[in-house]
Structure formats: structure tokens, C-alpha cells
């Protein structure tokens, strides 16, 4: 008989973590602008969010794997996240912001992969419960993104750090309320056969596609709110657009099993990338068209959620069994890390030429190139793996 799952305690961590992200992602660039930073500085500061993803998750997980009490590292990471974020309450110039962002982004990016391991330690043989727990993170994102947008119609964006601090206090509290059910031994060595699989042309093409997809999201994650603000949108509208994207993302993740029962992951990947190209071009050319911008946000279900789910399918296909954990780390660091840095810096460099329009046009071109590479190079047979069970075990 399985022990009871502490679903409420686990859900509170996801709720706090992604509620903070729902405040950070839409509004942090606006906050940095209000602090006197120009577009070039903002692109550098925001790129730190992605740069730390290259090393933070793997290094923190390694430290936890070597500890007799691995949950201690989760709690240390959350405390560092809170302490480093509190620094933003103080007016800082670029140098101070850069140092604070380095520490904050490293700690914040480090803790979630470890908490995922904690959640999964409670769910052996019951992976179907994962979605019901994880969905509270998406709910937290939607509530803060839309709620803060309404507040910032009336309050200064400079209050953002003060408004976010209680969320990080809740994150720390939740980290002390949770622990592993059982601690599995972690094999930190690279699995045998990994390099041989990695060097296959279709696998290399897959990682290039994943990198380019993240590069194409650079203007969106870094400057989307600033771009809409330039075109007269109020903060409440910005929050609504971000909330639309996460809402359809939730719907797609719950429908993913049916999607992949009908269509192969490679086909879904190509369609997702093509939809991303159209989305960025529509954003570049018609930012004042409210209905079209809303439709563009709805395509987040394809170009983010379906893309991510397809990537998880393909990673299981290319790297089965215990090879998959190593592949997940490489995918996360190379795509979200390296690709995110390139996307953020490229978007900032292009911004000075056309106020954002060119950044989104180029992003559409990058997504289109990725779609072509995926269509030509990723020709694998239909997998016979259940998406939800494998994605939760990775």
C-alpha cells in the first residue's frame, strides 16, 4: 500500500515558485527600465536568467546528491533566493544590479529541479498525480501576472520587489515544510553510450532545433512587455496577455497524451516551430491589433507547450532508460541556457535599430529556419511511449 502523498505541501512550493515567476517574467524588464537601465543593459541583465541555467541546476543537484541531507540544499537555495532578491529593494546602478541578478538567478534556477525530484520521490507508481500537483504552479503564475497588471495600472512599477518579497518568504517556508519520501542514489557519471547517440545526425539536428527555438523566444521573454508598452498597452493588458499564454499552455499539457496518440512528435515539432514563426511575425507587424495579438498568445499552446512536450518525447526516443537523465541536463543547459542567452542578447542588439519590430521579425526567421531543419532532418519512427509517464520520470 502506498503512503499518502502530501499533495497540498508539494503544491504550495509550485504555487509560490511560479507565482514569483509570474511577477518576474512580465514585469522585470519594466522595473529595470524604471530604474534607469537602457535596452542594452536590460538585455544583459535578463540574459543572466538564462546563463545561470547552464550550470545552476546540475551543480546544485550534484551538491545535493553528495549530501547526507539533500533537502538542506533546497532550503539553502531558497534562502539565498530570498536574501538576494531583497537587495533589489535598494536603488542600485548597473554594477549592483548585475551582481544581485547573478546570485538571484543562480539560486532561483537551482532549486526547482531538486524540488521536482522531491515530488517524484512521493509518486512511485502514481505519476498520474503529478499533473494535479504541478498545475498549481501555472495557477500561481496566472494569478500574479494578471493581478499585478491590474495593480500597476494604479501603482508604480518600482514597488515590484516589495510586492514579490512575500512570495519568496512563502517559498522558503514551503521548502522547510517538504522533504524527500526516499532518496535515490544519483549516478553523476555520464552513462555509457551517451556520446555515440549524441553524435547521430538526427540527434545533433534536434539539439540545434531546440537551441534555435529558444533563441526565437528571446525578444518575447526579454522585451515583450516593453514592446507592448511602447504601443500604448496598460499593465493590466500586459498581465492578461501573459495569463492567456499560460492558460492555453495548461490546456495543451493536459491534452498532450491525445495529441501524441494521433501525431508523431516530429510532426508536432515542425508545426509548433512554424506557428512560432507566424506568431513573432504577427507581433512584429501588427502590435496594435488587439484581437490578432490575443490569437498570437493563444498559439503559445503550440509553439511552447506542444514544442516542449514533443521535445520530451524525442529525448526519450533518442536516449532511453537511464541515458535520459543525462540528456535532460544537456537539453536544459544547451537550449534554455545557451539559447536563452543568445536570444536575449540578440534581441537587445537588434532593438536599437527598430524599437523591437526587427527583433521579432528576426525571431520569426529563426523559428522558420528551425522548422525547416526539423522537417528535413528529424525523420524518426513513431514512438510507443506514454508521454506523461516518461516526462514525469525524466
N, C-alpha and C positions, 0 to 999 in steps of 0.2 A: 504493500500500500504506500502510495506517495505521501510525503509530508505536505502540509498545507503550504501554498505559495503566498508569500507576503506581498500580494499584488498592490495593495494600497501604498505600502512603504516604497516599493520599487517604482511605482507610478509617480510618486512625489518628486523623485530625482529627475525623471524625464520632464515632468511638468516645469520644474524650476530651471533646468538646463536650457530647454528650448524656449521657455518664456523669456529668458535673458537674451537668447539669440534673436527672438522676435523683436526685441528692442534694439539690439545691436545692428543687425543687418540692414534694416530700412533707414535707420536714423543716425548711425555713427558718422557717416560722411557729412551729413548736415551739421552735426555737432562740431566736427573738425573745421568745417568752413566757418561756423560762428566763432570758433576760437582763433580765427585769422589765418588759417592754413590755405594755401593756394592749391590748384588742381594737382600740380606735380607732387607737392608734399603729401596730399591726401592719398594719391596713388601709391606712393612709397609706404606710407603708414598702413594702408589697407592690405598691401601685399604681404605684410608681416603675418597676417592671419593665415595666409596660405603657406608661407615659407616655413613657419613652425610646424605645419602638418607633416613636413618631410621627416622630421626627427622626433617630435614630441610623443606621438602615440607609441612608437616602437621602444624608445628609450625608457619611458615611464612603465610600460608593460614589462620590460626586461628587469627594471629595478624591483617591481612587484613580484616577479617570478623568483627572484633571489631572496626574498624576504620571508621570514617565518610568519609574519603577519601582513600579507599583501594588501589587505584593506587599508592599512595605515597609509599607503602611498596614495590611495584615492582621497583620503581625508587631507593629507598634506597638500595635494594638488588643489583641492577645493579651497583650503585656507589661503594658499598663495594666490589663487584666482581672486578671492575677495579682497585680500590686502593690496594686491597690485592694482585692482580696479578702483579702490578707494582713492588712489593717488590722482585720478582724473578729476576729482572734485576741486583740486587745486589748479589755478591757472598755470599752464605750462607752455613753454615755447617748443619748437620742433624737437630739439635735442631731448628734452624731458619726456615729451610725448613718445618719441621713438623708443627710449629705454623702457618706459612703462608698458608700451604696446608689446615689446619683445617678451617681457616677463608674463604679462597677462595672457597673450595669445598662446604662448608655450604651455602655460598651466591649464588654460581652458581647453585647448585641443588635446591635452594629455589624458584628461580624466574620463571622457566618455567611452573610449574603447575598453578601459578597465571596468567601467560600470556595466557595459554590455556583457562582459564575462561573468560578473556577479549575477546579473539577471538570468543568464543561461544556466548558471550553476543550480538555480532553483527549478529549472524546467526540463530535466531529463525525461524524455518520452512524452512531454507535454508542450512541444514547441508551438502548438496552435494558440497557446495563451499569450505568446509574445506580442502579437499584434494588438491585443486588447490592452496590454500594459504600455507599449510604445506609443500608441495613439495619443496618450495624454501629453506627450511632448509636442505633437502637432497642434493639439488644442491650446496648449500654453503659448505657442508661437502666434497663433491666430488672435488670441485674446489680447496679448500685449501689442502686437503690430497694429491692430485696429484701434484698441483703446488709447494707446499713446498718440496715435494720429489725431484722434478727437481732442485730446488734451493739448497738443501742440498747436491746435488752431487758436488757443487762448493763452498758452504759456510759452515761455522762452525755451528753445531747444537746449540752451545751456544748462537747464535743470536735468537733462537726461541722466548724468551719472548719479545724482541724488535719487532719482526715481528708480534706477536699476539696482542700487545697493541692497534694498530689502530682498530682492530676488536672489542675490548671491548669498545673503545670510541664510535664506531658506535652503539653498543648495548645500551649504556647509552643514546645516542641521540634518538634512536628509542623508548626507554621506555618513554621519555618525549613527543614523538610525538603521543603516543597511550593512549587510555583511554577506560573505560567501556562504552558501549551504555546504559546499565541499570545494576544496582547492585542488584542481587538477594539475599535474606536473606539466610544465611548459618546456617543450623542446625548442631551444633557441637556435639550434644548428640548422643550416639550410638543408632541406630534405634532398636525398639522393635523387637524381633525375630531373631536378627542377631546371637546371641550366639547359639541358637538352630540349626540354619542352619550350622553354622561353625563346630559344633561338629559331623555332619554326617560323617561316614567313608569315603565316596567318596570325600567329600569336603576337609577333612583333607589330604587325599591322593593327591588331586590336589595341595594343598599348598606345600606338601613335594616334589612333582614333580617339581613345579616351583622353589623351593629352589635349588634342585639338578641341574636343568638345568643351573641356574646362576652360581653355583659352577663350573660346567664343562667349563664355558666360562672364568674362572679365568685366566688360562695361556694365553688365546688369548688377552684379554683386557689389561693384565698387561705386558706380555713379548713377544708377537708375533713379534713385530719389532726387539727386541733384538735377538730373536731366528733366524730370517732370516738374520740379520746382521752377526751372527756367521757363517752362511753358505755362506757368500760372496755376499749377495744381496746389491745393492746400494740403497740409499734413494729413488731414483725415482721409483725403482721396489716396494719398500715398499708402497709408495703412491699409485701406480697402483693397488696393491692387495687390499688395503683398499677401494679404489674407486670402484673396482669390487663388493665388498661385499655390499656397499650402493646402487649401481646401480640396482642390482638384488632385493634388498630389496624394492626399489621403485616400481619395476615392480610387485612384489608379492602383495604389498598392494593394487595396483590398480586392480589386478586380484582376490583379496580375495573374493569378492562377488560371482563370478562364482565358485570358489573353494568350498565355503561352501554351495552353492546351490546343489552341487553334492555329497560332502563327509561330514560326521558328524565331528564335532570339535574334538571328542575324537580320531577318526582315524587319523586325520591330526596331532594331538599332538603326537601320537605314531610314525608316520612316521618322523616327524620333529626331535624327540629325537634320533631315530635310525640313521638318517642322520648325526646328530651331533657326535654320537659315531664314525661313519666311517670317518668323517671329521678330528676329533682330532687324530685318529689312523694314517690316511694318513699323517697328518702334522708331527707326531712323527717319522714315519718310512721312509718317502720319502721327506724330506725337499728340497733336491737338484733337484727333478723332477719338472721342471718349469710348464709343461702342467698340471700335476696332482695337483700342488698347485693352479693353476688357477681354475681348476674344483672344488677343495675344497672350494675356495672362492665363487664360484657360488652357492654352496649349502647353503650359508647364506640366500638365499631366502626361504629355508625350515626351517633350524634349528634356525633362528632368526625371520624372518618376519612371516612365517606361524605359528611358535610356538606362537608368541606374539598375532597374530590375533585369534588363537584358544583359547588362554587363555582369551581374551576379550569375546569371545562367551560363554565360560564356566562360567565366572564371572557373566554375565547377566543371565545365566540359573540358577545358584545357588543362586544369590542374586538379584532378580528382583526389579524394581521400585527404591524407594529411599534407599533401602538397598545397592544398588550398589556402591554409592559413598564411603561408609564406607569400603566396600570390596576392592575397588580400592586402598585406602590408605594402607590397610593391605597387599595387594598383592605387592605394590610398596616397602614398607618398609621391608617386610619379604624376598621377592625374590631378588630384586635388591640390597637392603641394606644388610641384614644379609648374604644372599647367596653370594653377591659380595665380602664382607669382607672375608668370609671363603675361597672362591675361590682364591682370591689374596694372602692371607697368606699361604694357602696350596701350591700354585704354587711356591711361593718363597722358602718354606721349601724343596720341592722336587727338586728344581732346582740345589741345591748344589750336588746332587747325580749323576746327569747325564746330566747337561748342558741344560735342557729343554726337552729332549726326554721323560724322565719319567713323567714330569708334564703333557704333552699332552697324554701320554698313560693312566695315571690315569684319566684325564678328560674324555677320551673316555669311560672308565669303569663306571664313574659316570653317564654319559649320557645314557649308556646302562641300568644301574640299574633303572634310571628314566623311560626309555621306558617300561621296564617290569612292574613296578608299575602302570604306566598309562594303559597298556594293561589289567592288571588283575583287577584293582580297579575302573577305570573310565568307567562305563557301564551305561550311561545315554541316554535317548531317543533323537532323532534328534530335535533340537530347530527349532522354526518357526520365528526367529528374524532376522531382517536385520542387518548384521554386521556393515556396515559403519554408519548407523544412530545411532546405540546404542553405538558404540565405541566413536563417537564424542560427545555423550551426557554424557558419564561417567565422 
